Amino acid sequence: MNMAQGLKMAFKSILSNKLRSLLTMLGIIIGVTAVIALISLGQGATKSVTAQVQSLGTNLLTVNILGRGTTNTLTEKEANALRDIQGIQYLAPASTSNASVKYSTKSVDVNVIGTNSEYADVREYKIASGRFLSQIDLDFYQKIAIIGSQSASDLFGFSNPIGQYVQINGSRYKVVGVLASKGSTTNGSNDDVVMIPLTSAERIFKAKGVRTVYVQVATDKQIDSVVGGLNTALSKKFRGNTDSYRVFNQSDILSTLNNVTGTLTVALGGIAGISLLVGGIGIMNIMLVSVTERTREIGIRKAIGAKKRDILTQFLIESMALSGLGGILGIGIGVGAAQLVSSMLKMQVAFSLNIILIAFVFSVLIGVIFGMFPANKAAKLKPIEALRFE
Amino acid sequence: MTLSTEPLIRIERLSKQYEMGGETIRALDEVSLTVLPGDFLAIVGPSGSGKSTLMNVVGCLDTATSGDYWLDGEEVSRLRDNKLAEIRNRKIGFIFQGFNLLAKLTAYENVELPLIYRGISVKNRRQQVVEALRKVGLEERMNHRPVELSGGQQQRVAIARALAGNPPILLADEPTGALDTKTGKEVMNFIQELNAAGHTIVLITHDISISRQARRVVQIEDGRLSEEEGQPV
């Protein structure tokens, strides 16, 4: 008996008992649906979190100064001295203050960041028009500003901001550049921002030094050595008080996040896997009933020459077809459910062909494993006893 | 019948014992029987005489406790289950009392079944199935399911199934048992026609009037055989 013949027989038998087949498959359908939907949503969440963290900049280290006694900042000079550490590509000290920025009658409250020319590179900002800060602006305390795309449209509407003057805490600053839109992250909008030279910022806000330094490492292999270098330098500056500064490694945050979402995905998958197991038991149950019901059929088949193997494959194919069909239905419903949830809860969803294939193969496998016992029972029936069965 | 022909069935001193409630029941007691090609043999006996056991052993559905059984030149009394299934498939066409057709399958598919298990290709199967159904005159009804056929027609489908693989022996177990007298007669006439066409037939029945239509009658009583007519066993 070949495979095609067996499949034909199996589908005939499944279709002859539609309601029962559907109820039997339900366990597998629910299991596969759960696996597909939960893992797709989990992977979607991982993907969006990863994208958010990466949008901060690649190979980014953030140095935060918490302070010790009266020294709770780094001077610009000290910050730039960190540049000596091997492997640093860009370094941008930044001092952020909240200020109101005015243009004619409009006014917005934004973060004003005093920084240097490398800030755009470190934080991966692009210039939409005009230019970014340059070192000479810092050297000469230039009163110029680069504004974010959101702030630009808030203040200037559709007119060109370049060359216009804005008032930051009452001082006139000339707008020389507008940033391209970067979108929002969990830290708020990246486009509601105004950047001015660090030296000018120190004057206008009457605050010496910076509390944040952004460092971009040249290659990800150098991250650890740069972190080490920063720690050594800062430890020296704060005389061994390691509590007065903190170096954040973005890849650390990323791997922690990935760990969390990974664990979540595995846990969800595990729960779904258990429901698949329950579905398998359901299949075994029905197959056992089916074998008893069809004892006479088995007897007839054996009397006219079916071998053990023929009966075994017949029932195995039947349970495989049952669970495989359940798997296919479950994949369809799971993909649909994941899409529905993602559109309703505005969550990102990521389907992976691997997971879908694994779910299908797994459900067929469940058919084989849980069909083995009933099929074997059927194959071992003695023809005379089976024929006598009423 | 010429004595030089090799017998189809040669049973020698065959015994079958059951253990039942600590008591040994001798269902078959050193039975010997020879069936030649083209024979039409009836085995008659009341219920409990061991005739079902004999039919099961002859049909290779069961194995004997002791003794020898040559079927079409092969010793089959000690074969394993799978080998027996193959023998049943190739050498024996069963005609049962209750027809034993599969209700979910059409007449065509029922007749096709033994050929599937024999591993015959789809194309050759079709030809053999149609031919077998033509022999029993049910060619037009081959896509009907058993419930859509009358008792006589169902039994003819069963006969077609037995004939499809062209086995050397047709084994009929009370073929008229589930039919009314008129249809029963028709089926018996048909079986006689088959014998006239050269098929070897072993018929098992409790009905003496039916057994009279056979060329040879063997009586079984308490697991022992005795020949009524024709040559001695």
HADDOCK unambig.tbl for C-alpha pairs under 7 A between the chains (distance, minus, plus):
assign (segid A and resid 1 and name CA) (segid B and resid 116 and name CA) 5.93 0.50 0.50
assign (segid A and resid 1 and name CA) (segid B and resid 117 and name CA) 5.75 0.50 0.50
assign (segid A and resid 1 and name CA) (segid B and resid 119 and name CA) 6.06 0.50 0.50
assign (segid A and resid 297 and name CA) (segid B and resid 102 and name CA) 6.46 0.50 0.50
assign (segid A and resid 300 and name CA) (segid B and resid 100 and name CA) 6.47 0.50 0.50
assign (segid A and resid 302 and name CA) (segid B and resid 85 and name CA) 6.68 0.50 0.50
assign (segid A and resid 303 and name CA) (segid B and resid 61 and name CA) 6.78 0.50 0.50
assign (segid A and resid 303 and name CA) (segid B and resid 88 and name CA) 6.74 0.50 0.50
assign (segid A and resid 304 and name CA) (segid B and resid 88 and name CA) 6.10 0.50 0.50
assign (segid A and resid 304 and name CA) (segid B and resid 89 and name CA) 5.34 0.50 0.50
assign (segid A and resid 304 and name CA) (segid B and resid 114 and name CA) 5.63 0.50 0.50
assign (segid A and resid 305 and name CA) (segid B and resid 85 and name CA) 4.57 0.50 0.50
assign (segid A and resid 305 and name CA) (segid B and resid 86 and name CA) 5.65 0.50 0.50
assign (segid A and resid 305 and name CA) (segid B and resid 88 and name CA) 5.38 0.50 0.50
assign (segid A and resid 305 and name CA) (segid B and resid 89 and name CA) 4.05 0.50 0.50
assign (segid A and resid 305 and name CA) (segid B and resid 114 and name CA) 6.25 0.50 0.50
assign (segid A and resid 305 and name CA) (segid B and resid 117 and name CA) 6.23 0.50 0.50
assign (segid A and resid 306 and name CA) (segid B and resid 85 and name CA) 6.13 0.50 0.50
assign (segid A and resid 306 and name CA) (segid B and resid 117 and name CA) 5.66 0.50 0.50
assign (segid A and resid 307 and name CA) (segid B and resid 82 and name CA) 5.41 0.50 0.50
assign (segid A and resid 307 and name CA) (segid B and resid 85 and name CA) 5.63 0.50 0.50
assign (segid A and resid 308 and name CA) (segid B and resid 82 and name CA) 6.62 0.50 0.50
assign (segid A and resid 383 and name CA) (segid B and resid 61 and name CA) 6.26 0.50 0.50
assign (segid A and resid 384 and name CA) (segid B and resid 61 and name CA) 6.13 0.50 0.50
